[in-house]
Amino acid sequence: MFPAVVETDRLRLERAGRDTVGVRELYRVASGEDAAETFEHVPFSPHETPKETFDFLRGCEERWAEAESAEYAIRLPDTGEFVGVGALEFDWDRDVAEPGIWLRKPFWGRGYSVERARALLTLAFDRLDVGLVAVGVAAGNEKSRRAVEKYVADAGGRFEGVVRRGLPFTDGDVRDEARYTVSQAEWRDACGADDSVTFVETLP
């Protein structure tokens, strides 16, 4: 149902699973010295064991197979270097998709989050015919909010408000969530299909 690869000008998104991301490769990132800062504002916690990383990747495969979520390992196409993880989660009954992302700290501030978001909007609207994309971000995460506000505005969407205690974290914390939405009609009026985004059906 989902393309195995999504390519942009500077990024390659590959279906996340144990055959595309090494457990040790991801564990080093998810448990390393930058892990606490990487996951500070996203509803995940650093991995404490390789088994936790293994279970995460297996879960990616299961959610993909059930069409619940399309999770992608983000890499630089020239070097294959691992940048982070991007995803679209689906509520098919409500016709809503919700993107998420985390990036390794060395890749912050380069515009990769916005580029990944535009690719996933194209996937949601142009490929999967989803009616609405809803973006949630921790209200106190100003850097991410600025990035979200940029790509949502470019796509014709809007800020809906702050949901108090709307974002649960895996460590039990619950934070206020800033919510943004883009409808398919708004996206088509604002920008339409992005010719710089390419879908590849299967992994090479």
Helices and strands as residue ranges (DSSP letters): E 5-7, E 12-15, H 23-31, H 35-38, H 50-65, E 69-75, E 82-91, E 96-103, G 105-107, H 112-122, I 123-127, E 132-138, H 142-154, E 158-168, E 174-183, H 184-190, E 198-200
